[in-house]
């Protein structure tokens, strides 16, 4: 299966699909942190019409979409509209299987409610981080390892130069679930 992990610099999701033998690519403006098939540049230059991919999983930037940043939206409406159109550019691709991931935020109002909201603690990580999934041609993820911990680690991260990058990384347990459960669809 040919898989595109859009807006992923970490390589975490891409690697889980590659481990299962898929032709998996990541694409981001940043270089990849884990060596592998990665296109560094604009997604629009790489994604094509969409039909060249069997599966697209996208993690579009949430800066102007997540409710956690709502207090800074005033005066940035143009950036929010651009972020929304970027998500729609992905969603409307000619690909039969698409997953778009983003935190709780404006997409629920501007587009539609998510198909599923998952938490890291459902996939082996003792933390909370509500993550919405908008799905096309894919089933909801089934939790793989529910753990007792409910720490708000992401929310409590102190300011730093790498805070945004650290907050945006997909948890390994969720990446494994995506690869294992969506590889057979």
C-alpha positions in Angstrom: 0.0 0.0 0.0 1.3 3.5 -0.8 0.8 5.7 2.3 1.3 9.5 2.7 1.7 10.9 6.2 1.1 14.6 5.6 2.5 17.3 7.8 4.7 14.9 9.8 8.3 15.7 10.5 8.8 13.1 13.3 8.5 10.0 11.0 6.7 8.1 13.8 3.5 7.2 11.9 5.4 6.8 8.6 7.8 4.3 10.3 5.0 2.2 11.7 3.6 1.7 8.2 7.0 1.0 6.7 7.6 -1.7 9.4 4.6 -3.5 8.0 6.1 -3.4 4.5 4.1 -0.4 3.1 5.6 2.2 0.7 5.2 5.0 3.3 6.2 8.6 2.9 6.1 11.6 5.2 6.0 15.2 4.0 6.6 18.4 6.0 8.3 21.7 5.7 10.8 20.5 8.3 13.3 17.8 7.9 12.4 14.4 9.3 13.7 13.4 12.7 13.8 9.7 11.8 15.5 8.7 8.6 13.2 7.3 6.0 11.2 8.3 2.9 10.5 12.0 3.5 9.7 14.9 1.2 10.8 18.2 2.7 8.7 20.9 1.2 5.2 22.1 0.5 2.5 19.4 0.7 0.8 20.9 -2.4 3.9 20.1 -4.4 3.9 16.4 -3.3 0.4 15.2 -2.7 -0.8 15.2 -6.4 -4.4 14.5 -7.1 -4.6 12.0 -4.3 -5.4 8.9 -6.4 -1.7 8.0 -6.4 -2.0 7.2 -2.7 -3.9 4.3 -1.1 -4.1 6.1 2.2 -3.5 9.7 3.4 -3.1 10.5 7.1 -2.8 14.2 7.7 -1.7 16.1 10.7 -2.3 19.7 9.5 -0.9 22.5 11.7 -3.4 23.4 14.4 -2.1 26.9 15.5 -5.1 28.7 14.0 -7.6 25.8 14.5 -7.2 24.4 18.0 -9.5 25.7 20.7 -6.5 25.9 23.0 -5.3 28.9 20.9 -8.7 30.5 20.5 -7.7 33.5 22.7 -5.2 34.5 19.9 -7.6 34.2 17.0 -8.9 37.7 17.0 -7.1 39.7 14.3 -5.9 36.4 12.7 -9.0 35.5 10.9 -7.2 35.4 7.5 -4.7 32.9 8.9 -7.5 30.8 10.3 -9.3 30.8 6.9 -6.0 29.8 5.2 -5.6 26.9 7.7 -9.1 25.7 7.1 -8.6 25.8 3.3 -5.4 23.8 3.8 -7.4 21.1 5.6 -10.0 21.1 2.9 -7.3 20.8 0.2 -6.4 17.5 1.9 -9.9 16.3 2.6 -11.0 16.8 -1.0 -8.2 14.8 -2.5 -9.2 11.9 -4.8 -8.1 9.3 -2.3 -10.5 6.6 -1.0 -9.0 6.5 2.5 -8.1 9.7 4.4 -7.7 10.5 8.1 -7.3 14.1 9.2 -6.1 14.5 12.8 -6.4 17.7 14.8 -7.2 18.8 18.4 -10.6 19.9 19.4 -11.2 23.3 17.7 -12.6 25.2 14.8 -12.9 22.3 12.3 -15.9 21.1 14.2 -17.7 24.4 13.5 -16.2 25.3 10.1 -16.5 21.8 8.6 -18.1 19.0 10.5 -17.9 17.1 13.8 -15.1 14.6 14.0 -15.8 10.9 13.5 -13.8 10.0 16.6 -12.0 11.5 19.5 -9.2 9.4 20.9 -6.9 9.8 23.9 -3.3 8.5 24.4 -4.4 6.5 27.5 -6.4 4.3 25.1 -3.2 3.3 23.4 -0.8 2.6 26.2 0.3 6.2 27.2 -0.8 7.5 30.6 -1.7 10.9 29.4 -4.6 13.0 28.2 -4.6 14.8 24.9 -8.0 14.7 23.1 -7.3 14.1 19.4 -10.0 14.4 16.8 -10.1 12.2 13.7 -12.1 13.0 10.6 -12.3 9.8 8.6 -13.1 8.9 5.0 -13.2 5.2 4.0 -11.6 4.2 7.3 -13.1 2.7 10.5 -12.7 4.3 13.9 -9.6 3.2 15.8 -10.1 0.5 18.4 -8.2 1.1 21.7 -5.3 -1.3 22.0 -4.1 -0.8 25.6 -6.2 1.3 28.1 -4.0 2.5 30.9 -4.9 4.1 34.2 -2.8 7.3 34.0 -4.5 10.5 33.1 -1.7 13.1 33.3 -2.0 16.3 31.3 1.6 16.3 30.2 1.1 18.1 26.9 -0.9 20.9 28.4 1.6 21.4 31.2 4.7 21.7 29.0 6.7 24.8 29.9 7.6 27.3 27.2 10.6 26.4 25.1 11.9 26.7 21.5 10.8 23.1 20.8 7.5 23.1 22.6 5.3 23.3 19.5 7.2 20.4 17.9 7.0 18.3 21.0 3.3 18.9 21.4 2.6 17.9 17.8 4.2 14.5 17.8 2.0 11.4 17.5 2.2 9.0 20.4 3.8 5.7 19.3 0.8 3.6 20.5 -1.6 5.7 18.3 0.8 5.4 15.4 1.0 1.6 15.8 -2.8 1.3 16.0 -3.2 3.4 12.8 -0.7 1.2 10.9 -2.0 -2.1 12.3 -5.7 -1.3 12.0 -5.8 0.7 8.7 -3.3 -1.5 6.8 -5.8 -4.2 6.3 -8.7 -2.0 5.1 
